[in-house]
Amino acid sequence: MPNSHAIVAEQFDDREQQHEAASLGMWIFLGTEIMFFGGLFAGYTVYRNLYTTAFEAGSHLLNAKIGALNTAVLICSSLTMALAVHAAQTGKRKRLMGFLVSTMVLGGVFLYIKFILEWLHEYRDGLAPGLHFTYSGPQASHVALFFCFYFLMTGVHALHMIVGEGIMTVLLIMAWRGKFSERSHNHIEIAGLYWHFIDIVWIFLFPLLYLLGAHF
Amino acid sequence: MSSTEVPIEPRVHYLNADYSIKSWLLTTDHKRIAWLYLIAITFFFTVGGVAAVLMRLNLLEPQGLLVEPETYNKLFSSHGIVMIFFFMVPSIPAVMGNFLIPLMLGARDVAFPRLNLLSWYVFMAGGSLVLYALIAGGVDTGWTFYTPLSTLYLNTHVMATATGVFIAGFSSILTGLNFVVTIHKMRAPGLTWFRLPLFIWAMYATSIIFIIGTPVIAISLALIALERAFHVGIFDPALGGDPILFQHLFWFYSHPAVYVMILPSMGVVSELITSFSKKKIFGYHFIAFSSVAIAAIGFLVWGHHMFVSGQSIYAGLVFSALSMAVAIPSAVKVFNWTATLYKGSISYEAPMLYALGFIGLFTIGGLTGLYLATTALDQHLHATYFVVAHFHYIMVGGAVMGYMGAIHYWWPKMSGRLYPDGWARVAAIIIFVGFNLTFFPQFVLGYLGMPRRYAVYPPEFQTLNVISTAGASILGLGYVIPLIYFAWSARYGPVAGPNPWNATGLEWTTASPPPTHNFEETPVVTEEPYGYDRIAEEIQVA
């Protein structure tokens, strides 16, 4: 792409058509993501109904306070993302780069808390089914199932975060090279949709996994 | 087949613009990507076909003619997995959809051409993994990957196969996404929703199923992989898992996937029937909305695969009623096609033979589906050859007939050349006869109680099995003939001209083969589709 301004791919008539197509494409992609997570949520719900007490016991072993902190971090990153989109729409390049960096940093903090303060901890506590599982309370195999879903759901979510961080890096480089303007900021808006989507998935994951049988 | 005007061969079109291998493997042209898919799925069809041939040969003898029962299990699993995920699902959508959607919309390409190429590579990556699994020793889970067969209980190459299917699923998702956006945003000026060809409506409904259904099977297969890797009980009852949950998740995708296979064929048949009756389609709106209705209701019927799996009988009753409800939009289509034929000027070129074959065979397949949707009858017929016959009438009698019809109808547009119509008609008739001879006896076998997926059977079933195998060899011959004359036609066939069938539709207004950007200038649409009455008048005047 030689020139940042007025790039319209050859299959489109004009920039508006290109913009609409790209947004619609992202919305549809997010629809497929909902179905993807939906399968996980469905499986989780079935087992949570079958083994309610074991799932509550498993949930009590998670650190809900750190989870809450992480939720706050992620919501803040959504705010900075929204501000980044606004900065792109108003053509403020420095602000845009600043907010992209803050979004990336907050995302990084989230991943640090998730992996180092939670996963590593849970692994050491012997709560990782298949790798290191030492829980010996009642219904241990069903508690293992809870942790299985916990690691899978938060893991798939974290994978999306990592992809998001990659996208942010690309956008940052593009912004640094001055590829965006008031009239051309499609990429930022679409990445914003993706980022907010990951945030919303977490908003559902947090109560489902951490707050079972309210143990505050 | 006559071309009314002297065709003027365009100097440069999408096929001769560049001959290098690189220009094919890195193409973003939807027409070339369609060819890439065509070659790939023809290969997979052959692989699945060889497995079918071996199965049918084995069933010549009650004790099994050729292979051990274990190998037989792997044969029917390979046949199902390859044919469904790597031939049927991508057949019409990825080949004809890719080729036709931008042409029918008057667009230069799909909305995301690079994504389109990516989805071919994703498809090939998944396919390669499955081929590797087959060569390494195969799977014996059946195409359904039911637990506990797919757990460590029987340790075949489930991981590689499931991963391959998982990866190929993303190809479907990306293709569906691309088509929906293209249909929404890339229509030519004046091409309103109710001026769209019915093939586009069918592809739209199909794409919606791709988008909504495929992620669910992806996550189910991921869960199976997780279960195998970490020995936790998600679906495996021995570890405290729930095998019924897997069946629910699996069929939530895989039943709608049946409509992924049949809806595009229905779209094709709508085009063929009206084109070869030279008459405006009867009940355009009904056919268009019945596609959407089939896609919508199709998501609510998955439980009819599980009447005998231990699902609640009340759930079974609801699924039974909903399954019968799908018959309504399907019947709407059949009645509308029949009404289109009424008083039309029908001609029997090869594509039309396939379309008529489709209507008859699909009707049989659909009606026997009602037997199976009846909970009481299903107790008797479940997992017998009746089911095998039923879904082959839908998939082969229906979907493959539609696919063959589509290839024959749009071949002149794709290649710019004609094929020998006489041979094509002969092949169509051979396929029709061979198909019925193969699968009709299986209805009887199933009704008499022969279970599917067994390498051996009681001696009294031998006669019907021999008839079925004989039919399969005729069917196989029917599939080889088109391969030969298409290969011949691609090089030596007479030049087709832009509109060899005197058909309506934007794809026939541009040259054959089309230029790289499809149209010399963007077409403007000013009228309803299928204006054959107007064409008839023009011919009379001329």
Contacts between the chains, C-beta under 8 A, distances in Angstrom:
chain1	res1	chain2	res2	distance
A	9	B	113	7.8
A	10	B	108	6.5
A	10	B	109	7.5
A	10	B	517	7.7
A	11	B	102	8.0
A	11	B	107	6.7
A	11	B	108	4.7
A	11	B	109	3.9
A	11	B	110	7.1
A	11	B	111	6.9
A	11	B	113	6.2
A	11	B	186	7.3
A	12	B	111	7.9
A	12	B	186	8.0
A	13	B	522	7.6
A	17	B	185	6.0
A	17	B	186	7.6
A	20	B	185	5.6
A	21	B	111	4.5
A	21	B	112	7.7
A	21	B	181	5.2
A	21	B	182	8.0
A	21	B	184	7.9
A	21	B	185	4.3
A	21	B	186	7.3
A	24	B	180	7.6
A	24	B	181	5.0
A	24	B	184	6.0
A	24	B	185	6.4
A	25	B	111	6.7
A	25	B	112	6.3
A	25	B	177	6.0
A	25	B	178	7.8
A	25	B	181	4.7
A	28	B	177	4.9
A	28	B	180	5.7
A	28	B	181	6.7
A	28	B	211	5.9
A	29	B	177	6.0
A	31	B	211	6.0
A	31	B	212	7.2
A	32	B	173	5.3
A	32	B	177	7.1
A	32	B	211	5.3
A	32	B	212	7.6
A	32	B	214	7.2
A	32	B	215	4.8
A	33	B	215	7.2
A	35	B	211	7.7
A	35	B	212	5.6
A	35	B	213	7.5
A	35	B	214	7.9
A	35	B	215	4.0
A	35	B	216	5.6
A	36	B	215	3.7
A	36	B	216	7.4
A	36	B	218	6.3
A	36	B	219	5.4
A	37	B	219	7.8
A	38	B	215	7.6
A	38	B	216	6.9
A	39	B	215	6.9
A	39	B	216	4.5
A	39	B	218	7.8
A	39	B	219	3.6
A	39	B	220	6.2
A	39	B	223	8.0
A	39	B	249	5.8
A	39	B	252	7.9
A	40	B	219	5.7
A	40	B	223	8.0
A	42	B	248	7.9
A	42	B	249	7.0
A	43	B	223	6.6
A	43	B	234	7.1
A	43	B	245	6.2
A	43	B	249	7.0
A	46	B	242	6.8
A	46	B	245	5.5
A	47	B	242	7.5
A	50	B	242	7.3
A	129	B	230	5.7
A	129	B	231	7.9
A	129	B	232	4.6
A	130	B	229	6.9
A	130	B	230	2.6
A	130	B	231	5.6
A	130	B	232	5.9
A	131	B	230	7.1
A	141	B	233	6.3
A	141	B	239	6.8
A	141	B	240	4.8
A	142	B	240	6.3
A	144	B	232	5.7
A	144	B	233	7.8
A	145	B	232	6.3
A	145	B	233	6.3
A	145	B	234	7.0
A	145	B	240	6.7
A	145	B	241	7.6
A	148	B	226	7.0
A	148	B	230	7.0
A	148	B	232	4.5
A	148	B	234	6.7
A	152	B	222	7.9
A	152	B	223	7.6
A	152	B	226	6.2
